[in-house]
Amino acid sequence: MPKPTIYHNPRCSKSRQTLALLEENGHAPLIVDYLKAPPSAAELQSILKKLKMKPRDLMRKGEAAYKDLGLDNEKLTVEKLIRAMVENPILIERPIVVMGAKAKIGRPPESVLEIL
């Protein structure tokens, strides 16, 4: 059975709750502190495919960087949006749990149980 991976921000309550939920359900996930070790562009593309989302759907639009970088510009390419997330990982919604070919955002934390 594959081991889940959680893209985790230890300062985020939803991320901590999701990690606790995984552990309570017998999973010892690989924990990626994505602010310190951001996913590569290829990893983000893979995660987006598993989530069935477009890059902007995975962005935290309330972050100052979203506005400062002009990421609401509809003419930006997928590649530019992904690069912005790699260079500014605070923009990535959290937590993300990946299990094999599936992924889920832990909002609410219980939603990740669907892919375990």
Secondary structure, DSSP 4 states (H G I P E B T S, - for coil): -PPPEEEE-TT-HHHHHHHHHHHHTT--PEEEETTTSPPPHHHHHHHHHHHT--GGGGB-TTSHHHHHTTTT-TT--HHHHHHHHHH-GGGB-S-EEEETTEEEE-SSGGGGGGG-
